[in-house]
């Protein structure tokens, strides 16, 4: 699954992307991480690790 930076509005960017998982890192706060795991076709589990203050403003 190829994934571009569709979560940039959440202040995250893609670090690693393959068929089993996608890793994200915070843009403003690099210690913040997310990882999406592919469980079944069409079903993903997302783990979010917020180590620094997280705040995003909607446009």
N, C-alpha and C positions, 0 to 999 in steps of 0.2 A: 504494500500500500504506500504510494508516494504521497506525501503531504507537504504542502507549502505552509508558510507562516500564517495560517488562518487564525491563530490565537494571538496575533500581535496586538489586537484590541484588548486582550486580557493581560498584556505586558509579558507575554511568553513567546519564545522563538524555538523552532525545532533544532535540536542538537544532533539527534540520531534517529533514523527512520528506516525500518525494515518491515518485513511481512509479519513479524510476531509482536513488535512493540514500537512505540514512538516515544522518544525522550524529549522533554522540553526544559528550557532554562529561563529564568526571569531575565528580562531585558534590563530593567532598572535595578533589580536586586538579584544578582546571579546565584545567590544561595537558595533562592526559591526554585523548586524543581517540580515537575510533573512527569508521570510516565503512564502511557496508555498501553494496556495489554490486550491482544486479540484473543478472546476466549473461544468464540465460534464465529462463523461468517455473519457479519452484521451485529455482533455483540462485543463491546469493548469494556474493560474495567479501567478506570482512571484513578491513579494514586497521586494526591497532591500533597507536597511537603513545603509548607510556608515557614521558612526559618527567619525571615525578616518581615517587617511591616508591609502589608499588601493593601494597596488602595488604587483603584482604577476609576477614572472619571468617564462617564458615558457622554458621547457626542451627539 
